[in-house]
Protein backbone atom coordinates (compact mmCIF):
# COMPACT_ATOMS: atom_id res chain seq x y z
CA UNK A 1 0.00 0.00 0.00
CA UNK A 2 2.86 2.38 0.76
CA UNK A 3 4.25 1.76 -2.73
CA UNK A 4 0.89 2.60 -4.26
CA UNK A 5 0.75 5.82 -2.27
CA UNK A 6 4.21 6.79 -3.56
CA UNK A 7 3.22 6.02 -7.15
CA UNK A 8 0.04 8.07 -6.82
CA UNK A 9 1.91 11.04 -5.40
CA UNK A 10 4.54 10.79 -8.15
CA UNK A 11 2.02 10.86 -11.00
CA UNK A 12 -0.45 13.29 -9.41
CA UNK A 13 1.11 16.56 -10.64
CA UNK A 14 1.75 15.19 -14.13
CA UNK A 15 -1.84 13.99 -14.30
CA UNK A 16 -3.16 17.41 -13.24
CA UNK A 17 -1.15 19.27 -15.94
CA UNK A 18 -1.69 16.71 -18.73
CA UNK A 19 -4.10 17.04 -21.62
CA UNK A 20 -7.04 14.68 -22.03
CA UNK A 21 -5.07 12.24 -24.17
CA UNK A 22 -2.04 12.34 -21.92
CA UNK A 23 -4.22 11.73 -18.85
CA UNK A 24 -5.36 8.51 -20.44
CA UNK A 25 -1.79 7.33 -20.86
CA UNK A 26 -0.96 8.30 -17.26
CA UNK A 27 -3.95 6.32 -16.07
CA UNK A 28 -2.80 3.31 -18.11
CA UNK A 29 0.58 3.38 -16.38
CA UNK A 30 -0.92 3.76 -12.88
CA UNK A 31 -3.43 0.98 -13.48
CA UNK A 32 -0.71 -1.35 -14.81
CA UNK A 33 1.49 -0.82 -11.78
CA UNK A 34 -1.10 -0.70 -8.98
CA UNK A 35 -3.81 -3.04 -10.29
CA UNK A 36 -6.53 -0.50 -9.54
CA UNK A 37 -9.50 0.13 -11.77
CA UNK A 38 -9.35 3.24 -13.93
CA UNK A 39 -12.09 4.92 -11.91
CA UNK A 40 -10.28 4.27 -8.66
CA UNK A 41 -6.96 5.46 -10.09
CA UNK A 42 -8.61 8.61 -11.42
CA UNK A 43 -10.12 9.44 -8.03
CA UNK A 44 -6.86 8.89 -6.19
CA UNK A 45 -4.81 10.95 -8.63
CA UNK A 46 -7.26 13.83 -8.48
CA UNK A 47 -7.25 13.72 -4.67
CA UNK A 48 -3.47 13.63 -4.50
CA UNK A 49 -3.20 16.57 -6.90
CA UNK A 50 -5.69 18.63 -4.91
CA UNK A 51 -4.08 17.82 -1.53
CA UNK A 52 -0.44 16.72 -1.74
CA UNK A 53 0.28 13.82 0.58
CA UNK A 54 -3.21 12.33 0.22
CA UNK A 55 -2.40 9.92 -2.55
CA UNK A 56 -3.89 7.07 -0.58
CA UNK A 57 -7.25 8.73 0.01
CA UNK A 58 -10.26 8.60 -2.28
CA UNK A 59 -11.53 12.02 -3.30
CA UNK A 60 -14.68 12.15 -1.20
CA UNK A 61 -16.23 15.45 -0.35
CA UNK A 62 -16.69 15.60 3.43
CA UNK A 63 -20.34 15.55 4.35
CA UNK A 64 -21.59 18.59 6.15
CA UNK A 65 -23.06 17.60 9.51
CA UNK A 66 -26.84 17.72 9.46
CA UNK A 67 -28.24 20.47 11.61
CA UNK A 68 -30.66 19.31 14.30
CA UNK A 69 -34.13 20.01 13.00
CA UNK A 70 -35.73 19.38 16.37
CA UNK A 71 -34.63 20.72 19.73
CA UNK A 72 -33.18 18.73 22.59
CA UNK A 73 -36.34 19.36 24.61
CA UNK A 74 -38.50 17.90 21.86
CA UNK A 75 -36.34 14.78 21.66
CA UNK A 76 -36.54 14.29 25.41
CA UNK A 77 -40.31 14.80 25.47
CA UNK A 78 -40.65 12.36 22.58
CA UNK A 79 -39.31 9.60 24.83
CA UNK A 80 -41.93 10.40 27.48
CA UNK A 81 -44.76 10.36 24.97
CA UNK A 82 -43.46 7.12 23.44
CA UNK A 83 -43.31 5.44 26.85
CA UNK A 84 -46.84 6.60 27.70
CA UNK A 85 -48.13 5.28 24.35
CA UNK A 86 -46.91 1.78 25.10
CA UNK A 87 -43.91 1.83 22.77
CA UNK A 88 -45.66 2.51 19.47
CA UNK A 89 -43.61 2.45 16.29
CA UNK A 90 -42.90 5.70 14.45
CA UNK A 91 -45.71 5.31 11.92
CA UNK A 92 -48.32 4.72 14.63
CA UNK A 93 -46.96 7.32 17.03
CA UNK A 94 -46.91 10.01 14.35
CA UNK A 95 -50.57 9.26 13.60
CA UNK A 96 -51.61 9.27 17.27
CA UNK A 97 -49.33 12.08 18.46
CA UNK A 98 -52.14 14.64 18.69
CA UNK A 99 -54.33 12.24 20.67
CA UNK A 100 -51.46 11.31 22.99
CA UNK A 101 -50.53 14.93 23.68
CA UNK A 102 -54.15 15.93 24.25
CA UNK A 103 -54.63 13.13 26.76
CA UNK A 104 -51.42 13.90 28.62
CA UNK A 105 -52.28 17.61 28.75
CA UNK A 106 -55.84 16.94 29.87
CA UNK A 107 -54.66 14.91 32.85
CA UNK A 108 -51.81 17.21 33.86
CA UNK A 109 -48.97 14.95 32.74
CA UNK A 110 -47.68 17.64 30.37
CA UNK A 111 -47.98 21.23 31.54
CA UNK A 112 -46.77 24.14 29.45
CA UNK A 113 -43.75 25.78 31.05
CA UNK A 114 -42.87 22.70 33.12
CA UNK A 115 -40.56 19.79 32.39
CA UNK A 116 -39.27 21.19 29.07
CA UNK A 117 -42.80 21.29 27.63
CA UNK A 118 -43.97 24.34 25.70
CA UNK A 119 -46.08 25.29 22.71
CA UNK A 120 -42.97 25.20 20.53
CA UNK A 121 -42.06 21.70 21.70
CA UNK A 122 -45.64 20.57 21.05
CA UNK A 123 -45.44 21.89 17.50
CA UNK A 124 -42.14 20.08 17.00
CA UNK A 125 -43.59 16.78 18.22
CA UNK A 126 -46.55 17.11 15.86
CA UNK A 127 -44.20 17.91 12.96
CA UNK A 128 -41.98 14.83 13.40
CA UNK A 129 -42.16 12.25 10.63
CA UNK A 130 -42.37 8.50 11.37
CA UNK A 131 -38.76 7.98 10.21
CA UNK A 132 -37.52 10.78 12.46
CA UNK A 133 -39.38 9.34 15.45
CA UNK A 134 -37.90 5.90 14.87
CA UNK A 135 -34.40 7.37 14.49
CA UNK A 136 -34.61 9.34 17.73
CA UNK A 137 -36.07 6.39 19.67
CA UNK A 138 -33.72 3.71 18.32
CA UNK A 139 -31.24 3.88 21.26
CA UNK A 140 -33.88 3.22 23.93
CA UNK A 141 -35.89 0.45 22.29
CA UNK A 142 -35.49 -3.08 23.61
CA UNK A 143 -36.92 -6.51 22.84
CA UNK A 144 -37.94 -9.48 24.97
CA UNK A 145 -35.71 -12.53 25.10
CA UNK A 146 -37.91 -15.43 26.18
CA UNK A 147 -40.01 -17.48 23.77
CA UNK A 148 -43.04 -19.67 24.37
CA UNK A 149 -44.45 -23.01 23.28
CA UNK A 150 -47.22 -23.77 20.79
CA UNK A 151 -50.25 -25.48 22.33
CA UNK A 152 -52.73 -25.89 19.45
CA UNK A 153 -53.77 -29.49 18.87
CA UNK A 154 -56.27 -30.27 16.08
CA UNK A 155 -59.50 -31.81 17.32
CA UNK A 156 -61.45 -34.26 15.17
CA UNK A 157 -64.65 -33.32 17.02
CA UNK A 158 -67.20 -31.48 14.87
CA UNK A 159 -64.59 -30.34 12.37
CA UNK A 160 -66.47 -31.63 9.36
CA UNK A 161 -69.55 -29.59 10.30
CA UNK A 162 -67.77 -26.24 10.66
CA UNK A 163 -67.04 -23.93 7.74
CA UNK A 164 -63.37 -23.44 6.90
CA UNK A 165 -62.09 -19.92 6.41
CA UNK A 166 -58.83 -19.58 4.46
CA UNK A 167 -56.22 -16.86 4.27
CA UNK A 168 -57.33 -14.29 1.71
CA UNK A 169 -61.05 -14.95 2.10
CA UNK A 170 -63.11 -11.79 2.06
CA UNK A 171 -64.40 -10.48 5.39
CA UNK A 172 -67.64 -8.53 5.64
CA UNK A 173 -67.06 -4.78 5.45
CA UNK A 174 -68.56 -4.21 8.89
CA UNK A 175 -67.37 -4.74 12.45
CA UNK A 176 -68.21 -7.82 14.50
CA UNK A 177 -66.31 -10.72 12.92
CA UNK A 178 -63.62 -11.81 15.40
CA UNK A 179 -60.63 -14.11 15.18
CA UNK A 180 -59.84 -15.87 18.46
CA UNK A 181 -57.06 -17.91 20.01
CA UNK A 182 -55.67 -18.90 23.39
CA UNK A 183 -52.09 -18.27 24.53
CA UNK A 184 -50.52 -20.72 26.98
CA UNK A 185 -48.67 -19.23 29.95
CA UNK A 186 -46.65 -22.41 30.35
CA UNK A 187 -43.18 -20.92 30.42
CA UNK A 188 -40.48 -23.35 29.26
CA UNK A 189 -42.40 -26.58 29.95
CA UNK A 190 -45.81 -28.04 29.18
CA UNK A 191 -45.97 -30.06 32.40
CA UNK A 192 -48.76 -29.45 34.88
CA UNK A 193 -51.62 -26.98 34.75
CA UNK A 194 -51.09 -23.36 33.74
CA UNK A 195 -53.18 -20.34 32.82
CA UNK A 196 -54.36 -19.50 29.32
CA UNK A 197 -55.31 -16.13 27.89
CA UNK A 198 -58.18 -15.87 25.42
CA UNK A 199 -57.58 -13.17 22.84
CA UNK A 200 -60.26 -11.90 20.42
CA UNK A 201 -59.60 -9.38 17.61
CA UNK A 202 -62.14 -7.84 15.25
CA UNK A 203 -61.02 -8.33 11.66
CA UNK A 204 -62.50 -5.05 10.41
CA UNK A 205 -61.72 -2.58 13.19
CA UNK A 206 -58.87 -4.27 15.10
CA UNK A 207 -60.82 -4.04 18.39
CA UNK A 208 -59.35 -6.43 20.97
CA UNK A 209 -60.61 -8.24 24.05
CA UNK A 210 -58.34 -10.26 26.34
CA UNK A 211 -59.01 -12.38 29.42
CA UNK A 212 -57.00 -14.99 31.33
CA UNK A 213 -58.58 -18.26 32.46
CA UNK A 214 -57.49 -21.23 34.56
CA UNK A 215 -57.14 -23.71 31.67
CA UNK A 216 -58.68 -24.64 28.34
CA UNK A 217 -61.72 -26.41 29.77
CA UNK A 218 -64.84 -25.33 27.89
CA UNK A 219 -66.45 -23.92 31.04
CA UNK A 220 -63.60 -21.41 31.34
CA UNK A 221 -63.67 -20.65 27.62
CA UNK A 222 -67.41 -19.96 27.87
CA UNK A 223 -66.95 -17.66 30.85
CA UNK A 224 -64.38 -15.63 28.90
CA UNK A 225 -66.64 -15.51 25.83
CA UNK A 226 -69.54 -14.29 27.98
CA UNK A 227 -67.32 -11.53 29.37
CA UNK A 228 -66.28 -10.55 25.84
CA UNK A 229 -69.89 -10.53 24.64
CA UNK A 230 -70.75 -8.03 27.39
CA UNK A 231 -67.62 -5.85 27.15
CA UNK A 232 -67.34 -5.33 23.37
CA UNK A 233 -69.33 -2.16 22.51
CA UNK A 234 -70.78 -3.53 19.26
CA UNK A 235 -72.46 -6.73 18.13
CA UNK A 236 -70.38 -9.90 17.74
CA UNK A 237 -71.61 -11.53 14.52
CA UNK A 238 -68.91 -14.12 13.81
CA UNK A 239 -66.07 -16.06 15.44
CA UNK A 240 -63.16 -17.77 13.74
CA UNK A 241 -60.94 -20.14 15.73
CA UNK A 242 -58.20 -22.65 15.03
CA UNK A 243 -58.73 -26.40 15.35
CA UNK A 244 -58.03 -26.68 19.07
CA UNK A 245 -60.42 -28.83 21.10
CA UNK A 246 -61.03 -25.92 23.50
CA UNK A 247 -63.09 -24.30 20.73
CA UNK A 248 -64.36 -27.22 18.65
CA UNK A 249 -66.72 -28.75 21.20
CA UNK A 250 -70.47 -28.86 21.67
CA UNK A 251 -70.43 -26.39 24.55
CA UNK A 252 -68.82 -23.55 22.58
CA UNK A 253 -70.73 -24.27 19.38
CA UNK A 254 -74.05 -24.37 21.22
CA UNK A 255 -73.14 -21.07 22.90
CA UNK A 256 -72.55 -19.49 19.49
CA UNK A 257 -75.76 -20.97 18.07
CA UNK A 258 -77.87 -19.54 20.91
CA UNK A 259 -76.58 -16.06 20.06
CA UNK A 260 -76.79 -16.56 16.26
CA UNK A 261 -73.02 -16.07 15.92
CA UNK A 262 -71.49 -17.37 12.69
CA UNK A 263 -68.81 -19.95 13.55
CA UNK A 264 -65.82 -20.84 11.34
CA UNK A 265 -62.43 -22.48 11.71
CA UNK A 266 -59.05 -22.28 9.99
CA UNK A 267 -57.30 -25.08 8.18
CA UNK A 268 -55.06 -27.30 10.34
CA UNK A 269 -51.41 -26.20 10.44
CA UNK A 270 -52.11 -23.07 8.36
CA UNK A 271 -51.07 -20.10 10.50
CA UNK A 272 -51.78 -17.61 7.72
CA UNK A 273 -55.49 -18.38 7.99
CA UNK A 274 -55.39 -16.53 11.31
CA UNK A 275 -52.65 -14.01 10.64
CA UNK A 276 -54.43 -11.19 12.51
CA UNK A 277 -54.84 -13.00 15.81
CA UNK A 278 -51.40 -14.63 15.57
CA UNK A 279 -49.81 -11.19 15.39
CA UNK A 280 -51.92 -10.03 18.35
CA UNK A 281 -50.76 -13.02 20.38
CA UNK A 282 -47.24 -11.72 19.99
CA UNK A 283 -47.45 -7.95 20.40
CA UNK A 284 -50.33 -7.99 22.86
CA UNK A 285 -50.24 -11.07 25.12
CA UNK A 286 -46.53 -11.86 24.97
CA UNK A 287 -45.43 -8.24 24.99
CA UNK A 288 -47.36 -7.37 28.14
CA UNK A 289 -47.50 -10.69 30.02
CA UNK A 290 -44.06 -11.98 29.00
CA UNK A 291 -43.20 -15.70 28.83
CA UNK A 292 -43.41 -16.63 32.52
CA UNK A 293 -45.22 -19.64 33.97
CA UNK A 294 -48.54 -18.63 35.60
CA UNK A 295 -50.57 -21.25 37.46
CA UNK A 296 -52.02 -19.63 40.61
CA UNK A 297 -55.20 -17.69 41.34
CA UNK A 298 -53.11 -14.67 42.38
CA UNK A 299 -51.28 -14.58 39.06
CA UNK A 300 -54.51 -14.88 37.08
CA UNK A 301 -56.02 -12.06 39.12
CA UNK A 302 -53.06 -9.81 38.26
CA UNK A 303 -53.36 -10.73 34.58
CA UNK A 304 -57.05 -9.88 34.54
CA UNK A 305 -56.31 -6.50 36.11
CA UNK A 306 -53.69 -5.94 33.42
CA UNK A 307 -55.78 -6.76 30.33
CA UNK A 308 -58.41 -3.98 30.65
CA UNK A 309 -55.60 -1.42 30.77
CA UNK A 310 -53.89 -2.94 27.74
CA UNK A 311 -57.15 -3.17 25.80
CA UNK A 312 -57.95 0.48 26.53
CA UNK A 313 -54.51 1.51 25.29
CA UNK A 314 -54.83 -0.53 22.09
CA UNK A 315 -58.50 0.16 21.31
CA UNK A 316 -58.62 3.88 22.04
CA UNK A 317 -55.07 5.22 21.75
CA UNK A 318 -53.02 3.01 19.40
CA UNK A 319 -53.35 3.28 15.60
CA UNK A 320 -53.06 0.26 13.33
CA UNK A 321 -52.85 -0.26 9.58
CA UNK A 322 -54.81 -2.70 7.41
CA UNK A 323 -53.85 -4.29 4.07
CA UNK A 324 -56.06 -2.99 1.27
CA UNK A 325 -54.56 -4.61 -1.81
CA UNK A 326 -51.44 -5.17 -3.87
CA UNK A 327 -49.34 -3.11 -6.26
CA UNK A 328 -46.24 -3.60 -8.40
CA UNK A 329 -42.91 -1.93 -7.81
CA UNK A 330 -40.81 -0.40 -10.61
CA UNK A 331 -38.97 -3.71 -11.07
CA UNK A 332 -42.21 -5.71 -11.24
CA UNK A 333 -42.26 -7.11 -7.73
CA UNK A 334 -45.53 -7.50 -5.90
CA UNK A 335 -45.96 -5.53 -2.68
CA UNK A 336 -48.70 -4.98 -0.15
CA UNK A 337 -50.65 -1.73 0.09
CA UNK A 338 -51.89 -0.48 3.47
CA UNK A 339 -54.33 2.22 4.50
CA UNK A 340 -53.51 5.16 6.73
CA UNK A 341 -53.01 4.42 10.45
CA UNK A 342 -56.17 4.74 12.56
CA UNK A 343 -57.20 3.55 16.01
CA UNK A 344 -59.81 0.78 16.34
CA UNK A 345 -62.15 3.40 17.83
CA UNK A 346 -61.77 5.62 14.75
CA UNK A 347 -62.43 2.66 12.45
CA UNK A 348 -65.50 1.70 14.48
CA UNK A 349 -66.91 5.23 14.40
CA UNK A 350 -66.34 5.45 10.64
CA UNK A 351 -68.63 2.45 10.03
CA UNK A 352 -71.72 4.29 11.30
CA UNK A 353 -73.08 1.28 13.20
CA UNK A 354 -73.20 3.13 16.53
CA UNK A 355 -75.98 5.38 17.72
CA UNK A 356 -75.20 9.03 18.60
CA UNK A 357 -75.46 8.15 22.29
CA UNK A 358 -72.97 5.31 21.91
CA UNK A 359 -70.58 7.56 20.00
CA UNK A 360 -70.69 10.21 22.70
CA UNK A 361 -70.16 7.57 25.37
CA UNK A 362 -67.06 6.18 23.63
CA UNK A 363 -65.67 9.67 23.00
CA UNK A 364 -66.15 10.57 26.66
CA UNK A 365 -64.45 7.37 27.77
CA UNK A 366 -61.48 7.98 25.48
CA UNK A 367 -61.10 11.51 26.82
CA UNK A 368 -61.10 10.15 30.37
CA UNK A 369 -58.06 7.97 29.66
CA UNK A 370 -54.69 9.22 30.87
CA UNK A 371 -51.96 7.57 28.74
CA UNK A 372 -49.27 8.13 31.36
CA UNK A 373 -51.44 6.76 34.18
CA UNK A 374 -52.25 3.68 32.11
CA UNK A 375 -48.52 3.17 31.49
CA UNK A 376 -47.68 3.43 35.19
CA UNK A 377 -50.44 0.99 36.13
CA UNK A 378 -49.30 -1.50 33.49
CA UNK A 379 -45.70 -1.28 34.71
CA UNK A 380 -46.78 -1.83 38.32
CA UNK A 381 -48.76 -4.96 37.38
CA UNK A 382 -45.90 -6.28 35.29
CA UNK A 383 -43.60 -5.90 38.28
CA UNK A 384 -46.05 -7.98 40.32
CA UNK A 385 -45.99 -10.68 37.66
CA UNK A 386 -42.21 -10.58 37.70
CA UNK A 387 -42.09 -11.10 41.48
CA UNK A 388 -44.69 -13.88 41.37
CA UNK A 389 -43.42 -15.94 38.45
CA UNK A 390 -39.84 -15.15 37.44
CA UNK A 391 -38.00 -17.37 39.92
CA UNK A 392 -40.49 -20.19 39.44
CA UNK A 393 -40.13 -20.04 35.66
CA UNK A 394 -36.34 -20.06 35.83
CA UNK A 395 -36.40 -23.10 38.11
CA UNK A 396 -38.65 -24.94 35.65
CA UNK A 397 -36.22 -24.05 32.89
CA UNK A 398 -33.23 -25.38 34.82
CA UNK A 399 -35.09 -28.56 35.76
CA UNK A 400 -35.22 -29.56 32.08
CA UNK A 401 -31.45 -30.13 32.00
CA UNK A 402 -30.08 -33.31 33.64
CA UNK A 403 -27.34 -32.89 36.21
CA UNK A 404 -23.81 -33.33 34.94
CA UNK A 405 -22.79 -35.07 38.18
CA UNK A 406 -23.46 -38.82 38.58
CA UNK A 407 -25.50 -40.14 41.48
CA UNK A 408 -22.76 -41.73 43.59
CA UNK A 409 -25.21 -43.47 45.91
CA UNK A 410 -27.02 -45.30 43.14
CA UNK A 411 -26.59 -49.07 43.55
CA UNK A 412 -24.71 -48.80 46.85
CA UNK A 413 -26.09 -50.78 49.78
CA UNK A 414 -26.19 -48.92 53.08
CA UNK A 415 -26.14 -50.94 56.30
CA UNK A 416 -29.22 -50.54 58.45
CA UNK A 417 -28.62 -48.72 61.75
CA UNK A 418 -28.46 -50.98 64.81
CA UNK A 419 -31.70 -51.32 66.74
CA UNK A 420 -32.03 -49.53 70.05
CA UNK A 421 -33.04 -52.75 71.80
Secondary structure, 3 states (H helix, E strand, C coil): CHHHHHHHHHHHHHHHHCCHHHHHHHHHHHHHHHCCCHHHHHHHHHHHHHCCCCCCCCCCCCCCCCCCCCCHHHHHHHHHHHHHHCCCCHHHHHHHHHHHHHHHHHCCCCCCCCCCCCHHHHHHHHHCCHHHHHHHHHHHCCCCCCCCCCCCCECCCCHHHCEECCCCCCCCCCCCEEEEEEEECECCCCCCCCCEEEEEEECCCCCEEEEEECCCCHHHHHHHHHHHHHHCCCCCCEEEECCECCCCCHHHHHHHHHCCCEEEECCCCCHHHHHHHHHHHHHHHHHHHCCCECCCHHHHHHHHHHHHHHHHHHHHHCEECCEEEEEECCCCCEEEEECCCEEHHHHHHHHCCCCHHHHHHHHHHHHHCCHHHHHHHHHHHHHHHHHHHHHHHHHHHHHCCCCCCCCCCCCCCCCCCCCCC
